[in-house]
Amino acid sequence: MKRIAIWIGLCLVVVTAGAQNKVNPLVKHFGNITEVPFSVENPDPKLDYKIVVEVNSDNPKPETVHEFFDKVAAVVNLHALGGVPASKLHVVMVIHGPAANFVLNDEAYKTKYNTANPNIPLFKELTDAGVKIFVCGQSLNKRNIAKENVAGDVKVALSAITTLTTYQLKGYAMLKY
């Protein structure tokens, strides 16, 4: 009897944990997160958060949103959930290396991957949330990607190296995916 009660209790914990509601306070359709009402360490809404995120990972499933582009949306949503106002959240995403292949406009993406670029709606929501998105010009050149084939919400930087070092010298904390 005791074993059955323990087993039922464990099942309830698993079901309750799995039923947590996903929230998207700032980037509405991406970067799903969950509330943690029992957290003791949270963002300080009085601070200005300056974050530069480096993304240089490949996407093995080009028909889906790039996992690490989506994580940038989660970074934004986590800070917003923690009470940081959008005016105090300054996020820059720097895309380079293999990740540069996933900033193509729909036409170029369809030519390369036979599908529309699933990242374009995410780029739009990120820029609407104030995120600056840059792709490395060196990575574009290395991959023979013309500027005209880059999605509209993505801006071209001279290089990822110079963009990352510039923002770090401006006091941005760096995350790397």
N, C-alpha and C positions, 0 to 999 in steps of 0.2 A: 504494500500500500504506500509506503514511504517513497519507494522508487517511482511509482506512478505519479505521485504529487510533485516530486522533483522534476520528472520528465515533463509534466504539464507546465510547470513553472518555467522551465527552460524554453519550451515552445512559445509561451506567451512573451518572453523576453525577445526571442528571435523575431516573432511576428511584429511586436511593437517597434523594435529597432528598424525592421524593414519598412514599416509604415510611415517613417519620418517624411514630412512634407518637404519637397524641394522648393526653394525660394530663389527668386531672381530680382533683387531690389533695384538694380540699375540697368544691367544688360538683360533685357527681359526674356530672350529666347535662347540664351546660351549661358555657359558657366554656371550650371545648376549647383546649388549648395544647400545645406540643411542648417536649420537653427540648432544651436547648442545652448539652451537656457542655463545650463549648469557650469558653463565655462568661467574660469577665474582669471584668465588672461585674455584681454580683448584690446582692439585698437583704441588709441587715445584720440577722440574726436577733436581735440584741441590742436593736434599736430598737423603739419602739412606733410602729406605722404608723397614722396618723390621716388618713383620706382621705374627702373629701366629693366625690361625683360628681353633676354636674348633667346631667340628660337632658331635653332639650326638643325633640327631633326627632320628626318624623312617622314612621309606619311604613307605607310604601306597600303592604305585603302583610299585612293584618291577620290572615290565616289562619296566619301564621308568627310565631315568637317575635320580638319587637322586637330588632333588631340591637344597639342600644345598651344594652338591659337585659342582653343576653347578654354584652356587653363588661364589664359590672360583675362578672359571674361570672368572666370571664377575669382581671380585676384581682385578685380574691380568689385564684384558682388560681395566678396567676403569683407572688404573694407567698408562698403556701404552698409552691410548688415551689422557691422560693428559700430555703426554710428558716425562714421567719417562722412561729412558732407561732400558732395561732388566737387564743390569749390576748393576743397582741401586735398583732393586726390589727383595727382599728376602722374599718369602712366604713359610710358613710351615702350612700344614693342619694336625690336630690331630683328629683322628676319634675314637670314643668310644661309649659305651652304645649301644642302639639299632642300631645305624649307622654301627656298626661293622659287622652286617649281610650282608652288601652290598659291602664288599671288597673281596668277594670270587672269586676264579678263575672260568672260565666258567663251568668246569665240576661240581664243588661243587654247583655253583649257579643253574645250570640246575636241579640238584638233589633236591635242596631246593625249587626252584621257577618255575620249568618247562620252563625256558627260559634262553637264554644266558645272561650274565651280561652286561647290557647296559652301565655300568660305566667304563668298561675296556678301551674303546677308549678315554674317558675323562681323566682317570688316565695317559694314555700315553701322551696325549697332555699337561697335567699339568706338568709332569716331564720333558718333552721336553722344556717347558717354564721355567724350573728351580725350580718348586715347589717341596718341599720335602713333601712326604705323609707318615704319620705314623698311625698305628692302635695300640690301647692299648692292650698289652698282657694280662692284667687282664680281659678285655672284651672278648677277644678270649677264654681264659680259662673258664670264666663263661658261655659262649655259646657253649662250646665244639667244637670250630673251630680249627682244626689243622693248624699249620704253613704252611704245604704243600698245604693247600686249600686257601691260601691268594694270591690274584692277584700279579703278578710279580713286578709291579711298586709301590706297597705298602710295606713299611718296618714295622717290628714289634718293638714297644717300650716297655720298662718295664711296663709303665703305662701312661695313659693320664695325670694324676696329675703331675708326675715328669717331663714329657716332657713340659707341659704347664708352670710349674713354672720355669724350666730351661730357656726356651726361653724368658719368661718375664724378668727374671733376666739379660738376655743378651740384654735387651732393646727393645724387640719386643712388638709392640702394639697388643692387643688382640681383636679379633672379635669372637662372639659366635653365632652359629646357632643351 
